[in-house]
Amino acid sequence: MKPSLGCLSVNSKLGLKRHGRAGRIAWFGGFIVWLMATALSAQTIQLTNAPSQSPPLMPSQAPTSADNAEASTTNALAPSANAEGPNIYKTMSLTELMDQDVTSVSKEPEPLGEAPAAIQVITNDEIRRSGASSVPEALRLADNLEVAQENAYTWHISARGFNSDLSDKLLVLIDGRTVYSPLDAGVFWDLQNVMLEDIDRIEVISGPGGTLWGANAVNGVINIITKSAEDTQGWYMDGGGGTELRDFGDVRYGGTLAPNVYFRVYGTYFDRNNEVLANGAPAQDDWSQGQGGFRIDTGGPSDDKFTLQGEYYNGATGSTAVPGKDDVQSGDNVLGRWTHTLSADSDMSLQLYYDRTNLSQPELAVGFEPAGIFSDSLDTYDADFQHHFSLGDRNKITWGAGYRFTHDQNNNAPTLAFYPAPLNQSLFSTFGQDEIELLKNLHFTIGTKVEHNDYTGFEVEPSARLQWNVTPTQMLWAAVSRAVRTPSRIDHDLEEPTGLPKPFPSGVIDGTTSFTSETLIAYEVGYRAQLGNKVSGSVSAYYNDYNKLQSVTPTANSLIGGLPFYLENNLEGATDGVEVSADYQMLDWWRWHAGYDFLQENLHVKPGEVDATNGLNDTADPKHQFSIRSSMDLPQNIEFDTGLRYVDTLPTNDGHIAETVPSYFELDARLAWHVTKDLEISIVGQNLLHDQHTEYLYPGSSPTQEDIVRSVYGKIAWHF
């Protein structure tokens, strides 16, 4: 999360971290997984003609039963927890999966097969069966995302390019709470620790979403939606450990406070081992965190529904910047939502939340400035209102308004500072959208969002979208949209002092008050279809035209190598690509999923302007990505899942010199046995093809450049 210029970097939680190694135990565990998988696969081949025998399903994994009015941020119209089978997603056919409701495209529930956008849904069962142990690992299941792990706790995640150190063009929400940071315009993924068992689904949109979600939803939106308290009744416990994920545990209890008033409380903890340096030495970047929280939901036939939820977390990560020191993170949040059904085709909702994050990290000495501690505390207060209604027989109107106030307080280090240190900001917004039925199978949606922020004033983000339902199971769509990425504090307020006396440069990299919003005009087309009972898929293509992109501008006639460098808007360019995703139900007990992404980037310096990196600082993106997953329900209540991924070389930079991160193949595998319907034992192997491999930062880029190692862990999960 840092603009970098060769060895110069804004260490934004802010900096390069480090890695550690597991070794022979991980290799041996991976070998065991492979050996068991081979034996079970051989047994399966012999039993192909035998009746299928699905393993018992897990009670607490039933999808939620939230109501229409909660659609934009909760589990709208999800199947009931009382439906037959504890995990309805697992028993769904491909047709039923295409019919599941999503809410991120229009802020109202609509079937996935009819959502006119490049959207993918990661279900709770897919997360469980993948063996993912964190939200970033779960996001590898979305074919339309780029996911790269830099070290034990730093991840770079983006859609349709720009997966640079900042990854600053993707909006992320958790139950309607924005976790996009105004400090560095990215997401601190090591702070987003959601208990995976409680996730109902993750909706991932690639492409702009500014019309509904606002600034910074430039290249995509990730909407993490957790289950309602009604759908998490009873006890759930899990625990385990291994080579990299050394130990972990989750406990949750759900009950009732009154008729139709449900609650849950939970606690979770994990301790992750170091990754490794390129030479195999431990990187000293171990990561541990504890978190607890609650949720209360009302249910029943009432027209009014209420949700109240909150959590607190505290964690630490080892620091490579200053050996022997830790980066410390903590925070808490509370969210309330009221939804009211006015009629069969009209509802409204009001959501309020408060969020506080605290970061503290050591900083090395630079030049004549001594080492120190940089800390940041951010308080966010947010209010959001939304109203949906029908106007006649052909128009569906959605409109809303919002206000956000943030108070950011920095305790600056000698080598890293933001001025002013305390900063209050206000964001006002309103949006409106009209879905017009032109014909029975042809819909046109037009809308815009208008925002006002303290850096650039008013921003307008319109879109127009056409949807043609060719048949009941095939849909074509096209869209034109405008989106913006508004300035962060790094762009506007950053100072990295050198400590040098005049006439020498006073800074390394500085923000500028003239920095303005980056802009995008996006053109998209897509096709989604259910082709018979065994095959479903989607294809989308896009062309994105960017302007006013962030640049790193050197000072002319500087006494020392262009210092200070300034963050300005001197880049422009375009990207284009194709995204393909498909599911194949080969047999009743065997399902395949495959995805492919193609991306081309052409970013350059504006005529007459200068960029110290020649436009290379935003292009750490693979041209090709491919993944394929297999999920088998084997006899004797056994599940076997594998996932193979290929990531092409990542073009990156050493200042103005182009460098590359090598391409790689990797394999994950999970083997699980349902001892009873309530007890599951599993073993998971991750990154099984290599002892260690690089996913981000080109080899030799710095002494602290890290590799990701092979790992194995075991897990026991119990519902009662």
BELZI-V540741 format. One record per run of one state. SS is the DSSP state (alpha for helix, beta for strand, coil for the rest). FROM is the first residue (numbers start at 1). TO is the last residue. Records with the same first field share a line. If there is no record, write none. Layout:
# BELZI-V540741
SS=FROM-TO  FROM-TO
This chain:
# BELZI-V540741
coil=1-3  6-7  10-11  15-23  47-58  62-65  67-67  71-75  77-87  92-93  100-100  103-109  115-117  131-134  140-145  150-154  159-169  175-176  179-188  192-195  207-209  214-219  227-228  232-233  243-244  259-260  273-275  278-281  283-286  299-303  319-325  344-345  364-365  367-368  370-371  392-394  412-412  414-415  419-421  440-441  454-456  472-473  486-488  498-506  511-517  532-534  554-564  588-589  606-621  623-623  635-637  648-649  655-656  662-663  675-678  687-691  694-705  710-710  720-720
beta=4-5  8-9  66-66  76-76  101-102  110-111  118-123  146-149  155-158  170-174  177-178  199-206  220-226  234-242  245-258  261-272  276-277  282-282  287-298  304-318  326-343  346-363  366-366  369-369  372-391  395-411  413-413  416-418  422-439  442-453  457-471  474-485  494-497  507-510  518-531  535-553  565-587  590-605  622-622  624-634  638-647  650-654  657-661  664-674  679-686  692-693  706-709  711-719
alpha=12-14  24-46  59-61  68-70  88-91  94-99  112-114  124-130  135-139  189-191  196-198  210-213  229-231  489-493
